[in-house]
Amino acid sequence: MSNYYQDSYFEQRTDRGYNNYKSQSIQKEVSRVFTMNLTDLKFFAVEPSLLASGGRSLDVGCAAGYFVEYLNKRGWQSEGIEISKPMAEFAQSRGLKVSHGDFLESTTGQNSDQYNLISLWASLEHFAEPARLIQRLSESLKPGGS
């Protein structure tokens, strides 16, 4: 999967990619969409209880880390994992806690390293083994998490 998500996916506008995903205009638009979607999901009503129980979040397939940053600004201890090395490096260069790798093959979220919130913005459909993914997500989520 990592071969598919190279620089060109995030830098050249195609029916399967973005036109300069690293740009400020894309970042602003993505942040606006996060707020809109989280409002629709009634996330802001449950967010205080998730923050009170630890406030750790993981964004799987985080690309440039925009949601990691969004949650950090809201008081979360947020991190991400991204299959595209250039995107993970870009997020890291912006001071975000983002690791490069395949979530299904990583140790992220295993054992005592669990999260109150796990997100997958436009990522679930990219996994070849959705049942395995759901199992790993479940194992990585703290009891009572979202």
HELIX and SHEET records of a PDB file:
HELIX    1   1 ASP A    7  GLU A   11  1                                   5    
HELIX    2   2 GLN A   24  ASP A   40  1                                  17    
HELIX    3   3 PHE A   43  ALA A   52  1                                  10    
HELIX    4   4 TYR A   66  LYS A   73  1                                   8    
HELIX    5   5 LYS A   85  SER A   93  1                                   9    
HELIX    6   6 PHE A  103  GLU A  105  5                                   3    
HELIX    7   7 LEU A  124  HIS A  126  5                                   3    
HELIX    8   8 PRO A  130  SER A  140  1                                  11    
SHEET    1   A 4 VAL A  98  HIS A 100  0                                        
SHEET    2   A 4 GLN A  77  GLU A  82  1                                        
SHEET    3   A 4 ARG A  56  VAL A  60  1                                        
SHEET    4   A 4 LEU A 117  SER A 119  1                                        
END                                                                             
